[in-house]
Amino acid sequence: MEYSPERHNPIIEEAEDSERLRTLYQVTSMLKQVEADGLDINLILLRILDLAVNQLNAAEGSIIVVNEAGQVEHIWLSDDKARDLLSNIFLQNILRTGVAGQVINSQQPLIINNTQDDEHWLPRPGHITSLEPWSVICVPFLVRNRAIGAITIHKPGFAQFDDHDLNLLTAISNQAASTIENARLFEQSQRQLQIAALLNEASRVINSSLDIDEIMHTLLAHMNEFLNAEAISIALVDNATNELVYQVAEGMGAQEIVGLRLPSNQGLSGWVMEHGEAALVSDTSRDSRFNRTGDEKTGYATHAMICAPMEFKGQVLGTIQAINPIAGVFSEQDLGLLVNLANIASTAIANAQQFARIQVAEARYTSLFQDSVDPIILTDLQGKIVEANQCTFSFLGYGRDTLLDLFIHDLHPNLGKLPQLSSISHNEPTIFQSELVNKEGAAIPVEVYVKRMEYGDNDLLQWIHHDISKQVELEQMRDDLTAMLFHDLQGPLGNIISSLELLSYELPEVEPGSSQYEMLDIARRSSQRLQALIRSLLDITHLEAGHPINEQKRVSIYSLIDDVYEVERPNFEQRRVKFVTKLDPDLPSVYVAEDMIRRVLINLVNNALKYSPGDKTITVMAQRADDDGHLLISVQDEGIGIPDEYKETIFLKFERVDRGDPSSKGLGLGLAFCRLAVEAHGGRIWVQDAPGGGALFQFTLPVAGDR
């Protein structure tokens, strides 16, 4: 149960205050003396614990100090020998469910009247509190609203502590907390200074020697001074056999372990290598990843282990491991130290081979660079041309000296097409189309692949220019021909539609369902669909050229969707597909070119019909978009859906989903028109998987507002 001090009568309070002042004076004097002696945290914990036990007439006690991560950093018991018997697992259980853990987490003191019936009391193995009732009082050490630990006092018997004891122990903890924290931080700073000196020395050794064995042995010897482990070793990956081979070792079993080969996917070291993550195992008998092959080879038992991967540029070269801490447990700080060692070791190993690899790579690159049939230009990160291959000089007509005086933007007159040089990365090339100007001033269409690359000690930008003059010419010819054909088709097609309308009035009254009626209806609807296709193609040409939309007006989304259904009703009835609408009430009008957006919806609904078998449902939905300035329109089917690899390209001209069906109809223009039309209205369009299967096409349109 948690306690807070209760009010006493004045006489008792005065006596308690007097006793508390005497105790605080003793604590202050003791702490000043300890600080004068050098802030030894172990000495501080010992004296605070002894003073608290004596002041409370108790039998024994303990102090736990934790770091910022909540891990045990120091522990002190009245029985110094018992401290060495505490396992790391027992300490973790105390912090998770024990008395000290509860007090640290809640930052509130706690009194236990009977240890045998309190769920938070975890007696040490063999301790007398597991056989008879004891009383326990526990108080946190608080510094700047953070619990840095707790002091626990034990006394035999039932209900041996009261509020007076709680107040007294709280006063002691408050007085001592800052000194404990200062001592802890001082110890950390001293250790960090030592570690920094070690790493500096390790770096010096690496930079002054190319003998990997010498470097590894020096590192291991220095590091073991801080890890204080029974053994430490390094294993490298043999890529030919995919095995870990132990190369160097220090400590017990060092001679036996060197040369040992283990499959790289077995044991804790293999797990670390495969996952590229460091690991700390406090009890190897409880970890299924641990492999006993090394113990069998050396004759020594491994009880605890820390292991870290050695990585160089994303590739795991091997592992470094330490086993059996002499002090009792490995900490996260020990693991961090080992990770630093692994980083230094990996650099040493990689540097011994890197120079030869660089030479080979540079020779290979130079060969490919000069033999390429495309112009390749190298610039610095500011765009200054520093090198080019022979093809570049022939392609542009510049002499070497003249070209190397230019910047990349001198060759690309349209600066708006050049990417920001600072945004170009090592990983993926930036691809764009531009025009490259030669010495005579002629602009040559090119597709450019630019990527940041390492070249010696510097980073350069590599610009590969691929001549697309023929491609651009063919595309322009195709666009011109398409525009001409469809423009010339409008006149005859309009005459056909008008003639069909006149014919329907001139013929005698025909019963619906008769063959004459069906043929006339097919001809009328087919010609109307062809007319819509021609309009869409012409619109695509105008929209791609950047022409503005004309005749925008306020349009009701409800009437627009009704119109679409009336147009497509025969197709729904013929295919026996259901048409469902889910439209939010009171939606505002949209500001659009009505015919163009009607064709967008017809295209999407018609597309859904193509891939909807009978008895399925197509749902059209409308609601406000998240930005509140647009409506979100959705067309959902229950068909076969759109594969992920087509969800972006399907909106490009002449792009269709390859379903392996040669009978599948379409030119791949409908969705391209939809994209251009929606984007011209300031909206956007996309496709995703529908819940339960099928495709869900969605697009946004601007609301009319006050327009």
C-alpha positions in Angstrom: 0.0 0.0 0.0 1.2 3.6 -0.7 1.6 6.0 2.2 1.6 9.7 2.6 2.6 11.3 5.9 -0.3 11.8 8.3 -0.6 14.7 10.7 0.6 14.1 14.3 0.0 16.1 17.5 2.4 19.0 18.1 4.5 17.3 20.7 5.2 14.3 18.5 5.8 16.5 15.5 8.3 18.6 17.4 10.2 15.4 18.5 10.2 14.0 15.0 11.3 17.3 13.5 14.2 17.4 15.9 15.2 13.8 15.1 14.9 14.5 11.4 17.1 17.5 11.7 19.8 15.5 13.5 19.6 12.8 10.8 19.8 15.3 8.0 22.8 16.9 9.6 24.5 13.5 9.7 23.6 12.8 6.1 24.9 16.3 5.0 28.2 15.8 6.9 28.6 12.4 5.5 27.9 13.5 1.9 30.3 16.4 2.1 33.0 14.1 3.2 32.3 11.6 0.4 32.2 14.4 -2.2 35.6 15.7 -0.8 36.9 12.1 -1.3 36.1 12.1 -5.0 32.4 11.3 -5.6 32.8 7.5 -5.4 29.3 6.3 -6.0 29.9 2.9 -4.3 31.1 4.6 -1.2 28.1 6.9 -1.2 25.6 4.1 -1.5 27.3 2.1 1.2 27.2 5.0 3.7 23.7 6.1 2.9 22.4 2.6 3.3 24.2 2.0 6.6 22.9 5.3 8.0 19.3 4.6 7.0 19.4 1.0 8.4 20.8 2.4 11.7 18.3 5.3 12.0 15.3 3.0 11.4 16.7 0.3 13.7 16.3 -2.2 10.8 18.1 -5.4 10.0 19.2 -4.7 6.5 18.4 -2.9 3.2 19.3 -2.3 -0.4 19.7 0.6 -2.9 19.0 0.4 -6.6 20.2 3.1 -9.0 18.8 3.2 -12.6 19.8 5.1 -15.7 17.7 7.1 -18.1 16.6 4.0 -19.9 15.3 2.4 -16.7 18.1 -0.2 -16.5 19.9 -1.1 -13.3 23.2 0.8 -13.2 24.2 0.2 -9.5 22.9 -2.0 -6.7 24.1 -2.1 -3.1 23.0 -4.5 -0.4 23.8 -4.6 3.3 25.1 -8.1 2.7 27.9 -7.4 0.2 28.4 -11.1 -0.6 24.7 -11.5 -1.5 25.1 -8.8 -4.2 27.3 -11.1 -6.3 24.6 -13.8 -6.3 21.9 -11.6 -7.9 21.2 -12.6 -11.5 20.4 -10.1 -14.2 17.0 -11.8 -14.6 16.2 -11.3 -10.9 17.1 -7.6 -11.2 14.9 -7.2 -14.3 12.0 -8.9 -12.4 12.4 -6.4 -9.5 12.2 -3.5 -11.9 9.2 -5.0 -13.7 7.0 -6.2 -10.8 8.9 -5.8 -7.6 8.7 -3.2 -4.8 11.6 -1.1 -6.0 10.3 -1.1 -9.6 6.8 0.0 -8.4 8.3 2.8 -6.3 10.5 4.0 -9.2 7.7 3.9 -11.7 5.1 5.6 -9.5 7.7 7.9 -7.8 5.7 7.2 -4.6 7.0 5.6 -1.3 5.6 2.2 -0.2 5.2 0.3 3.1 4.7 -3.5 3.2 3.5 -4.8 6.6 4.0 -8.5 5.7 6.2 -9.6 2.9 4.6 -13.0 2.8 1.2 -11.8 1.6 2.3 -8.9 -0.7 2.5 -9.6 -4.4 5.2 -7.0 -5.1 7.7 -8.5 -2.7 10.2 -10.7 -4.5 12.5 -12.3 -1.9 16.1 -13.2 -2.9 16.6 -16.9 -3.4 17.2 -18.4 0.1 16.5 -15.2 1.9 14.6 -15.5 5.2 11.8 -13.2 4.0 10.5 -16.2 2.0 10.0 -18.2 5.3 8.7 -15.6 7.8 6.9 -12.2 7.8 9.1 -9.1 7.5 8.2 -5.5 7.1 9.6 -3.4 4.2 9.7 0.4 3.6 10.8 1.7 0.2 11.3 5.4 -0.9 12.4 6.7 -4.3 15.4 9.0 -5.0 13.9 11.9 -7.0 15.9 14.4 -9.0 14.2 16.9 -11.2 10.9 15.0 -11.3 12.7 11.7 -12.3 13.2 8.7 -10.1 16.9 7.7 -10.3 16.5 4.8 -8.0 15.1 3.6 -4.6 16.2 2.7 -1.1 14.5 -0.3 0.5 14.8 -1.1 4.3 13.9 -4.5 5.8 12.9 -5.4 9.3 11.7 -8.7 10.8 8.2 -8.9 12.1 4.8 -7.6 11.2 4.0 -3.8 10.7 7.3 -2.6 12.0 7.3 0.7 10.1 5.0 3.8 10.5 4.6 7.3 9.1 7.4 8.5 11.3 9.8 6.0 9.7 8.5 6.9 6.3 9.1 10.7 6.9 12.6 10.0 8.1 13.6 7.8 5.2 12.1 10.2 2.8 14.2 13.0 4.3 17.3 10.9 3.9 16.5 10.1 0.3 15.7 13.7 -0.6 19.0 14.8 0.9 21.1 12.1 -0.8 19.4 12.0 -4.2 21.3 14.9 -5.8 24.7 13.6 -4.6 23.9 10.1 -6.0 22.9 11.6 -9.3 26.1 13.8 -9.4 28.2 10.7 -8.6 26.5 8.7 -11.2 27.0 11.4 -13.9 30.6 11.9 -12.8 31.2 8.1 -13.2 29.6 8.2 -16.6 31.7 11.2 -17.7 34.9 9.5 -16.6 33.9 6.3 -18.4 33.1 8.3 -21.6 36.4 10.0 -21.5 38.2 6.7 -21.2 36.1 5.3 -24.0 36.8 8.3 -26.2 40.5 7.9 -25.5 40.3 4.2 -26.4 38.5 4.9 -29.7 40.9 7.7 -30.5 43.8 5.3 -29.9 42.1 2.6 -32.0 41.6 5.1 -34.9 45.3 6.0 -34.6 46.3 2.4 -34.9 44.1 1.8 -37.9 45.5 4.8 -39.7 49.1 3.8 -39.0 49.0 0.1 -39.9 47.7 -2.1 -42.7 48.3 -5.3 -40.7 44.7 -6.4 -39.9 45.8 -9.0 -37.3 47.9 -6.3 -35.5 45.0 -3.9 -35.5 42.5 -6.5 -34.3 44.7 -7.7 -31.4 45.3 -4.1 -30.3 41.6 -3.3 -30.4 40.6 -6.4 -28.5 43.2 -5.8 -25.8 42.1 -2.2 -25.2 38.4 -3.0 -25.3 38.6 -5.8 -22.8 39.8 -3.3 -20.2 36.4 -1.8 -20.3 34.2 -4.8 -21.0 36.0 -6.8 -18.4 34.9 -10.0 -20.1 36.4 -13.5 -20.0 36.9 -13.6 -23.8 36.4 -11.4 -26.9 36.7 -12.5 -30.5 36.2 -11.5 -34.1 34.7 -13.7 -36.9 34.7 -12.8 -40.6 32.3 -14.0 -43.3 33.8 -16.4 -45.9 31.7 -15.5 -48.9 32.7 -18.6 -50.8 31.3 -21.0 -48.1 28.9 -18.6 -46.3 30.6 -19.5 -43.0 31.8 -17.4 -40.1 35.5 -17.9 -39.5 37.0 -16.8 -36.2 40.1 -14.8 -37.0 41.4 -13.3 -33.7 40.6 -13.8 -30.0 41.7 -12.7 -26.6 41.0 -14.4 -23.2 40.0 -17.9 -22.3 39.9 -20.4 -25.1 41.5 -17.9 -27.6 43.8 -20.4 -29.2 41.1 -23.0 -29.6 38.5 -20.6 -31.1 40.8 -19.1 -33.8 40.1 -20.9 -37.0 36.7 -22.3 -36.0 34.2 -22.2 -38.9 30.5 -22.0 -38.2 27.6 -21.7 -40.7 26.7 -18.1 -40.9 23.0 -18.8 -40.3 23.5 -20.6 -37.0 24.1 -19.5 -33.5 23.8 -16.0 -32.0 26.7 -14.7 -34.1 24.9 -16.0 -37.2 21.6 -14.3 -36.2 23.5 -11.0 -35.7 25.1 -11.3 -39.1 21.8 -12.1 -40.9 19.8 -9.4 -39.2 22.6 -6.7 -39.0 21.6 -6.0 -35.4 23.5 -6.2 -32.1 22.3 -8.6 -29.4 22.7 -8.9 -25.7 21.9 -12.3 -24.0 22.1 -12.3 -20.3 21.5 -16.1 -20.0 22.4 -18.2 -23.0 20.6 -21.3 -21.6 17.3 -19.4 -22.2 18.1 -18.2 -25.7 17.4 -20.6 -28.6 19.8 -18.7 -30.9 22.9 -19.7 -29.0 25.0 -22.5 -30.4 27.3 -24.6 -28.1 29.8 -25.5 -30.8 32.3 -22.9 -29.6 32.0 -24.2 -26.0 32.7 -27.7 -27.1 35.7 -26.5 -29.1 37.3 -24.5 -26.2 36.1 -26.4 -23.2 34.7 -23.3 -21.6 31.0 -22.6 -20.9 29.4 -19.4 -22.1 26.8 -18.0 -19.7 26.2 -14.5 -21.1 27.2 -12.9 -24.4 27.1 -9.7 -26.4 27.6 -9.6 -30.1 27.6 -6.8 -32.7 27.8 -6.9 -36.6 30.7 -5.4 -38.4 29.2 -3.5 -41.4 30.8 -1.6 -44.2 28.5 0.3 -46.6 25.6 -1.9 -45.8 27.4 -5.2 -46.1 28.0 -7.4 -43.0 31.7 -8.4 -43.0 31.5 -10.4 -39.8 30.8 -10.2 -36.0 32.6 -9.3 -32.8 31.5 -10.9 -29.6 32.4 -10.9 -25.9 31.4 -13.6 -23.4 31.0 -14.0 -19.6 31.3 -10.6 -17.9 33.5 -10.9 -14.9 31.4 -8.3 -13.0 28.3 -10.4 -13.4 26.1 -8.9 -16.1 26.5 -7.1 -19.4 24.7 -3.8 -19.7 23.4 -1.8 -22.7 26.4 0.5 -22.3 28.7 -2.5 -22.7 26.8 -3.4 -25.9 27.1 0.1 -27.2 30.8 -0.1 -26.5 31.0 -3.3 -28.5 29.1 -1.7 -31.4 31.8 1.1 -31.5 34.5 -1.6 -31.6 32.6 -3.3 -34.4 32.5 -0.1 -36.4 36.2 0.5 -36.0 37.0 -3.2 -36.7 34.9 -3.1 -39.9 36.7 0.0 -41.1 40.0 -1.7 -40.6 39.0 -4.8 -42.4 37.4 -3.0 -45.3 40.3 -0.5 -45.7 42.8 -3.3 -46.3 40.8 -4.4 -49.4 39.2 -1.1 -50.5 42.1 0.3 -52.4 42.4 -2.7 -54.7 38.6 -2.7 -55.3 38.6 1.0 -56.1 41.4 0.5 -58.6 39.5 -2.2 -60.4 36.2 -0.3 -60.3 37.9 2.9 -61.7 39.5 0.9 -64.5 36.1 -0.7 -65.4 34.3 2.6 -65.2 36.8 4.4 -67.4 36.4 1.7 -70.1 32.6 1.9 -70.0 32.7 5.7 -69.9 34.8 6.0 -73.0 33.1 3.2 -75.0 29.6 4.5 -74.4 27.6 5.5 -77.5 25.7 8.2 -75.5 27.3 11.5 -74.4 28.3 11.3 -70.8 29.3 14.5 -68.9 30.7 14.7 -65.4 30.2 17.9 -63.3 31.0 18.9 -59.8 28.1 19.6 -57.4 27.8 23.2 -58.6 27.3 22.0 -62.2 30.9 22.9 -63.5 31.9 20.4 -66.3 35.0 18.5 -65.2 35.1 15.6 -67.7 33.3 14.1 -70.7 33.6 11.1 -72.9 34.7 11.1 -76.5 31.1 10.7 -77.7 30.2 14.1 -76.1 32.8 16.0 -78.0 31.6 14.5 -81.3 28.0 15.0 -80.5 28.3 18.6 -79.5 31.2 19.7 -81.7 33.1 21.3 -78.8 36.8 21.0 -78.2 37.9 19.6 -74.9 39.2 22.9 -73.4 36.1 24.8 -74.5 33.7 22.3 -73.1 35.5 22.1 -69.7 35.0 25.8 -69.3 31.2 25.5 -69.4 28.6 24.6 -66.8 25.9 22.0 -67.4 23.2 24.7 -67.6 25.1 26.3 -70.6 24.1 23.2 -72.6 20.5 23.2 -71.5 18.8 26.5 -72.5 15.5 25.6 -70.7 16.7 25.9 -67.1 13.2 25.0 -65.8 13.8 21.4 -66.9 17.0 20.9 -65.0 16.6 19.4 -61.5 18.0 21.1 -58.4 21.5 19.8 -58.2 21.4 19.5 -54.4 18.4 17.1 -54.8 20.3 14.5 -56.9 21.1 11.4 -54.9 23.4 8.4 -55.0 20.5 5.9 -54.9 18.1 6.5 -57.8 18.9 8.4 -61.0 16.9 11.5 -61.8 15.3 11.1 -65.2 14.0 14.0 -67.3 13.7 15.2 -70.9 15.4 18.4 -72.1 17.2 19.9 -75.1 20.9 19.8 -75.4 22.5 22.7 -77.4 25.5 22.0 -79.6 28.2 24.3 -80.6 26.2 25.5 -83.6 23.2 26.4 -81.4 21.0 23.6 -82.5 18.7 22.2 -79.8 18.7 18.3 -79.7 16.0 16.6 -77.8 17.5 14.2 -75.2 16.5 12.1 -72.3 18.8 12.7 -69.4 19.8 10.3 -66.6 21.7 12.1 -63.8 23.0 10.5 -60.7 25.4 11.5 -57.9 28.5 9.2 -57.7 31.7 8.8 -55.8 34.8 9.5 -57.8 38.0 9.3 -55.8 37.7 11.6 -52.8 35.0 13.7 -54.3 31.3 13.4 -55.3 30.4 14.2 -58.9 27.2 14.3 -61.0 27.1 12.0 -64.0 24.9 13.2 -66.8 24.0 10.6 -69.5 22.3 12.1 -72.5 20.3 9.8 -74.8 19.3 11.3 -78.2 15.5 11.0 -78.6 15.2 13.2 -81.8 13.7 10.4 -83.8 11.3 9.5 -81.0 10.2 13.1 -80.6 9.7 13.5 -84.3 7.6 10.3 -84.6 5.5 11.4 -81.6 4.8 14.8 -83.2 3.9 13.2 -86.5 1.5 10.8 -84.7 -0.1 13.6 -82.7 -0.5 15.8 -85.8 -1.9 12.8 -87.8 -4.3 11.9 -85.0 -5.6 15.5 -84.6 -6.0 15.8 -88.4 -7.9 12.5 -88.7 -10.3 13.0 -85.9 -10.9 16.6 -86.8 -11.8 15.5 -90.3 -14.0 12.7 -89.0 -16.2 15.1 -87.1 -18.0 16.4 -90.1 -19.0 13.0 -91.7 -19.9 11.6 -88.3 -22.1 14.5 -87.5 -24.0 13.9 -90.8 -24.4 10.2 -89.9 -25.9 11.1 -86.5 -28.2 13.7 -88.0 -29.3 11.2 -90.7 -30.1 8.6 -88.2 -32.2 11.0 -86.2 -34.1 12.0 -89.4 -34.5 8.4 -90.3 -36.1 7.6 -87.0 -38.8 10.2 -87.7 -39.4 9.2 -91.3 -39.8 5.5 -90.7 -43.2 4.2 -89.8 -43.8 3.7 -86.1 -41.6 0.8 -85.1 -42.4 -1.3 -82.0 -39.6 -1.3 -79.4 -37.9 -4.7 -79.4 -38.4 -5.3 -83.1 -35.4 -6.0 -85.3 -35.7 -2.6 -87.1 -35.8 -0.8 -83.8 -32.8 -2.7 -82.4 -30.7 -2.0 -85.6 -31.6 1.7 -85.5 -30.8 2.0 -81.8 -27.4 0.2 -82.2 -26.5 2.5 -85.1 -27.5 5.6 -83.1 -25.7 4.6 -79.9 -22.6 3.5 -81.7 -22.3 6.7 -83.6 -22.8 8.7 -80.4 -20.1 6.7 -78.7 -17.8 7.3 -81.6 -18.5 11.0 -81.5 -17.7 11.0 -77.8 -14.4 9.3 -78.5 -13.5 11.9 -81.1 -14.3 14.7 -78.7 -12.1 13.1 -76.1 -9.2 12.7 -78.5 -9.5 16.3 -79.6 -9.8 17.4 -75.9 -6.6 15.4 -75.1 -4.8 17.2 -77.9 -6.0 20.6 -76.6 -5.3 19.8 -72.9 -1.8 18.5 -73.6 -1.1 21.7 -75.5 -2.1 23.7 -72.3 -5.2 25.3 -73.7 -7.6 26.5 -71.0 -11.1 25.0 -70.4 -14.0 27.0 -71.8 -17.6 27.1 -70.8 -17.3 26.2 -67.2 -20.4 26.6 -65.1 -22.2 25.5 -62.0 -23.4 21.9 -62.4 -25.3 19.7 -59.9 -23.4 16.5 -59.2 -26.8 14.7 -58.7 -28.1 15.6 -62.2 -24.7 14.8 -63.7 -24.7 11.3 -62.3 -28.3 10.8 -63.3 -27.4 11.7 -66.9 -24.6 9.2 -66.9 -26.9 6.4 -65.8 -29.5 7.3 -68.5 -26.7 7.1 -71.1 -25.4 3.7 -69.8 -28.8 2.2 -68.8 -29.0 -0.1 -71.8 -25.5 -1.5 -71.1 -26.4 -2.2 -67.5 -29.6 -3.9 -68.5 -27.9 -6.0 -71.2 -25.1 -7.1 -68.8 -27.5 -7.5 -65.8 -25.2 -5.4 -63.7 -26.7 -3.3 -60.8 -26.1 0.5 -60.6 -26.0 1.9 -57.1 -25.4 5.5 -56.0 -24.3 6.7 -52.5 -24.4 10.4 -52.6 -24.1 12.6 -49.5 -27.1 15.0 -49.0 -26.8 18.7 -49.7 -23.7 18.5 -51.8 -22.7 21.9 -53.4 -22.6 22.3 -57.2 -19.3 21.9 -59.0 -17.7 24.4 -61.3 -16.9 22.4 -64.4 -17.2 22.0 -68.2 -20.3 19.9 -68.0 -19.9 17.8 -71.2 -16.3 17.1 -70.4 -16.9 15.8 -66.9 -19.9 13.9 -68.0 -17.6 12.0 -70.4 -15.2 11.4 -67.6 -17.9 9.7 -65.6 -19.1 7.8 -68.6 -15.6 6.6 -69.3 -15.1 5.4 -65.7 -18.6 3.7 -65.6 -18.1 2.1 -69.0 -14.7 0.9 -68.0 -16.2 -0.7 -64.8 -18.9 -2.4 -66.9 -16.2 -4.0 -69.1 -14.8 -6.0 -66.2 -18.0 -6.6 -64.2 -19.7 -10.0 -64.8 -23.4 -10.4 -64.4 -25.1 -9.9 -61.0 -22.3 -7.6 -59.8 -22.7 -4.0 -58.7 -21.1 -0.7 -59.8 -21.4 2.0 -57.2 -21.0 5.7 -57.8 -20.3 7.8 -54.7 -20.0 11.5 -54.0 -18.9 13.4 -50.8 -16.9 16.4 -49.7 -13.2 16.0 -50.0 -10.9 16.6 -47.1 -9.9 20.1 -48.2 -13.6 21.2 -48.4 -12.9 23.1 -51.6 -13.5 20.0 -53.7 -16.0 17.1 -54.1 -14.7 13.5 -54.1 -16.3 11.4 -56.8 -15.8 7.6 -56.7 -16.6 4.8 -59.1 -16.3 1.3 -57.6 -16.7 -2.1 -59.3 -16.6 -5.7 -58.2 -14.4 -6.9 -61.1 -10.9 -8.2 -61.2 -9.2 -5.0 -60.1 -6.0 -3.2 -61.4 -2.6 -4.8 -60.8 -0.3 -2.6 -58.7 2.3 -2.2 -61.5 -0.4 -0.5 -63.7 -1.9 1.9 -61.1 0.2 4.8 -62.2 0.8 4.2 -65.9 -2.8 3.3 -66.7 -3.6 7.1 -66.9 -1.0 7.6 -69.7 -2.0 7.6 -73.4 -2.1 4.3 -75.2 -1.4 2.4 -71.9 -3.6 -0.6 -71.2 -3.6 -3.4 -68.6 -2.1 -6.5 -70.3 -4.5 -9.2 -69.2 -3.4 -11.7 -71.9 -6.7 -11.4 -73.7 -6.3 -10.6 -77.4 -10.0 -9.9 -77.8 -10.0 -7.1 -75.2 -11.0 -3.9 -76.9 -9.8 -0.3 -76.4 -7.1 2.1 -77.4 -5.9 3.1 -74.0 -7.2 6.7 -74.4 -10.2 6.8 -72.1 -8.3 7.1 -68.8 -5.7 9.4 -70.3 -8.6 11.8 -71.2 -10.0 11.4 -67.6 -6.7 12.4 -66.1 -6.2 15.4 -68.3 -9.7 16.6 -67.9 -9.7 16.3 -64.1 -6.3 17.9 -63.8 -7.3 20.8 -66.1 -10.1 21.5 -63.5 -7.6 21.6 -60.7 -8.4 18.2 -59.4 -6.6 14.9 -59.3 -7.5 11.3 -60.1 -6.2 7.9 -58.9 -7.1 4.2 -58.6 -6.8 1.8 -55.7 -8.1 -1.6 -54.7 -11.8 -1.6 -53.7 -12.8 -3.2 -50.4 -13.7 -6.8 -51.0 -12.1 -6.8 -54.5 -12.4 -4.8 -57.7 -11.2 -1.3 -58.6 -12.0 2.0 -57.0 -11.4 5.0 -59.2 -11.6 8.4 -57.4 -11.2 12.0 -58.5 -11.8 15.5 -57.2 -13.7 18.4 -58.7 -13.8 22.1 -57.5 -17.0 23.2 -55.8 -18.7 26.2 -57.4 -18.7 28.4 -54.3 -19.6 32.0 -55.2 -18.7 31.6 -58.8 
